[in-house]
């Protein structure tokens, strides 16, 4: 059974300060893909995985978001409330890319891992393709990420 993330936020779920969830600061990790450096925000809690890149209007080219899941599974992503066109790479525990999917803004279409994945890395759409990074390639830095909670 597939595991779905980035679901619509539950009504009334807001920070006690009255600020929206978009104000939640996420830690950043340095990941690597070949000669390319990635600054990846880490979504490793239920709250940050649910929020993802929702409501963002832009993202620098070297920036992305890595979702750290609590278990290997056929995780799926969707783009509700997400303004940026993104590409998502589903990644196993060794940092190997399982598959890469392009996702359109505001779509509720599911994009799923082709095999059990532990991570999903979202980058601006086309980022992987433009750099020749594809399924089977191994990325660096996933062994230093916090475990999912």
C-alpha positions as CSV (number, residue, x, y, z in Angstrom):
1,X,0.0,0.0,0.0
2,X,1.3,3.4,-0.9
3,X,2.1,6.1,1.7
4,X,0.9,9.6,0.8
5,X,2.6,12.9,1.9
6,X,1.9,16.6,1.5
7,X,-1.8,16.0,2.3
8,X,-4.0,19.0,2.9
9,X,-3.3,20.5,6.3
10,X,-5.9,19.8,8.9
11,X,-8.2,22.6,9.9
12,X,-6.9,24.6,12.9
13,X,-3.4,23.3,12.6
14,X,-1.3,26.4,13.2
15,X,1.5,27.6,15.3
16,X,0.7,28.9,18.7
17,X,2.1,32.3,17.8
18,X,-0.7,32.6,15.2
19,X,1.8,32.3,12.3
20,X,1.1,29.8,9.5
21,X,2.9,26.5,9.1
22,X,4.9,28.1,6.2
23,X,6.9,29.9,8.9
24,X,8.3,26.6,10.2
25,X,12.1,26.6,9.9
26,X,13.6,23.4,8.6
27,X,17.3,22.3,9.1
28,X,19.4,22.2,5.9
29,X,21.8,19.4,4.8
30,X,24.4,19.4,2.1
31,X,23.8,16.5,-0.4
32,X,25.7,15.7,-3.5
33,X,24.9,14.5,-7.0
34,X,28.0,13.9,-9.1
35,X,29.8,17.3,-9.1
36,X,26.7,19.1,-8.0
37,X,26.0,20.4,-4.5
38,X,22.5,20.4,-3.2
39,X,21.3,22.5,-0.2
40,X,18.3,20.4,1.0
41,X,15.9,21.5,3.6
42,X,15.1,18.4,5.7
43,X,11.5,17.4,6.2
44,X,11.8,14.6,8.8
45,X,8.9,15.1,11.1
46,X,5.2,14.6,10.4
47,X,4.6,18.4,10.4
48,X,7.4,19.2,8.0
49,X,6.7,16.3,5.7
50,X,3.1,17.4,5.5
51,X,4.0,21.0,4.7
52,X,6.8,20.3,2.2
53,X,7.2,23.1,-0.3
54,X,3.6,24.3,-0.2
55,X,3.0,28.0,-0.7
56,X,6.5,28.8,-2.0
57,X,6.8,31.0,-5.0
58,X,10.4,30.4,-5.9
59,X,13.4,28.3,-5.0
60,X,17.1,28.8,-5.8
61,X,18.5,26.3,-8.4
62,X,20.8,24.5,-5.9
63,X,18.1,24.3,-3.3
64,X,15.7,21.4,-2.7
65,X,13.8,19.5,0.0
66,X,14.5,16.0,1.2
67,X,11.7,14.0,2.8
68,X,13.0,11.5,5.4
69,X,10.5,8.7,5.9
70,X,10.3,6.4,8.9
71,X,10.2,3.3,6.9
72,X,11.0,2.0,3.4
73,X,7.7,2.0,1.4
74,X,6.2,2.9,-1.9
75,X,5.8,6.6,-0.9
76,X,3.7,8.9,-3.1
77,X,3.8,12.7,-3.4
78,X,1.3,15.2,-4.8
79,X,1.3,19.0,-5.3
80,X,-1.7,20.4,-3.6
81,X,-1.0,24.0,-2.6
82,X,2.4,23.9,-4.3
83,X,3.1,26.7,-6.7
84,X,6.5,25.4,-8.1
85,X,6.8,22.8,-10.8
86,X,9.1,20.1,-9.2
87,X,10.9,16.9,-10.0
88,X,11.0,14.3,-7.3
89,X,13.6,11.6,-7.0
90,X,12.7,8.6,-4.8
91,X,15.8,7.3,-3.1
92,X,16.6,4.1,-1.2
93,X,18.5,3.7,2.0
94,X,21.9,3.6,0.2
95,X,21.2,6.9,-1.6
96,X,20.4,5.2,-5.0
97,X,17.8,6.9,-7.1
98,X,14.9,4.5,-7.7
99,X,12.9,6.8,-10.1
100,X,12.3,10.4,-10.9
101,X,8.9,12.0,-11.6
102,X,8.0,15.5,-12.8
103,X,5.1,17.1,-10.9
104,X,2.9,20.0,-12.0
105,X,1.8,22.8,-9.6
106,X,-1.5,22.4,-7.8
107,X,-2.0,18.9,-9.0
108,X,-3.5,16.1,-6.9
109,X,-2.0,13.4,-9.2
110,X,0.0,10.9,-7.2
111,X,3.7,10.4,-8.1
112,X,5.0,7.2,-6.4
113,X,8.2,5.4,-5.9
114,X,8.7,2.5,-8.2
115,X,10.1,0.4,-5.3
116,X,10.3,0.9,-1.5
117,X,12.1,4.2,-0.8
118,X,13.3,5.8,2.4
119,X,13.8,9.4,0.9
120,X,12.3,11.7,-1.6
121,X,14.3,14.7,-2.9
122,X,12.3,17.5,-4.6
123,X,14.1,19.9,-6.8
124,X,13.0,22.5,-9.4
125,X,11.5,20.7,-12.4
126,X,14.1,19.5,-14.8
127,X,17.0,19.8,-12.3
128,X,18.0,16.1,-12.5
129,X,17.5,15.8,-16.3
130,X,19.5,19.0,-17.0
131,X,22.4,17.5,-15.1
132,X,22.2,14.0,-16.5
133,X,21.2,12.5,-13.2
134,X,18.9,9.5,-13.5
135,X,17.6,6.3,-11.9
136,X,20.4,4.1,-10.7
137,X,22.7,7.0,-9.8
138,X,23.8,7.2,-6.2
139,X,23.7,10.6,-4.3
140,X,25.8,11.6,-1.4
141,X,25.0,12.7,2.1
142,X,21.9,10.6,2.9
143,X,23.8,8.7,5.6
144,X,24.2,11.9,7.6
145,X,20.4,12.8,7.6
146,X,18.4,12.5,10.8
147,X,16.0,9.6,11.0
148,X,12.4,10.3,10.3
149,X,10.0,10.6,13.2
